[in-house]
Amino acid sequence: MNISDSFKNSKSSKNYVKTIFNDDVLGKTKEWFENYTKIMAYYRCAMMEIETKFNVLNEEFSLQLDRNPINGIKTRIKNPLSLKEKLDRKNLAVTIENIEEHINDVAGVRVICSFPEDVYTLADALLSQDDITLIETKDYIKNPKPNGYRSLHLIVSVPIFLAKEKRSMKVEIQLRTIAMDSWASLEHQLRYKKDTDFTEEMAKELLYCARLSSELDEKMDNLRKQIQSSKI
């Protein structure tokens, strides 16, 4: 079961949403909670659209490249607590309108690629599709974050086709290599471990590991190019 399924099955109930939104629940109507459930379903649909597009691209490129550029795809819907905290930080009320307008990563798709070149090849292929609208790009591969984090982030809009209407929904896409994903996952576990003081020395060690991760990507990519050129 992926993250989005878990959210759908155990965290989208009205009681759970009411518990998270606590004080904000006052004044909320039955219609509000129904609309919240509906908009989350729309985000799940948009997420599935993007995931399907990448699966199709992976199939196509596997024929061209004689390998799969995508190692795996992960999806998630931001849970009510995260939504509330993000709106609170922006000093915004918890409304459906504010969720749609001010939170770009309600729906998230993470694409784990084999090589750095695959990240940009897949991104370009997706963005060339006429039903995809690019809203924002943040390239943390060419310009890593100070802590060493690397990934290509895209915010896109994709249409979903419902029974009686078409809606455009925003999805955050993260494209990264296996090495980038491993570092990011472990860094999060280490940095945010409960009851632990994260020191400056630890941060330096993680940054060093990020550089090793980048070197690994470069070396593996060079090997790929050597093998590819030997086939010609």
Secondary structure, DSSP 8 states (H G I E B T S, - for coil): --HHHHIIIII-SHHHHHHHHGGGGTT--HHHHHHHHHHHHHHHHHHHHHHHHHHHHHHHHHHHHSS-SEEEEEEEE--HHHHHHHHHHTT----HHHHHHH-S-SEEEEEEESSHHHHHHHHHHHHTSTT-EEEEEEETTTS--TT----EEEEEEEEEE-SS-EEEEEEEEEEEEHHHHHHHHHHHHHHT-TT----HHHHHHHHHHHHHHHHHHHHHHHHHHHHHHHT-
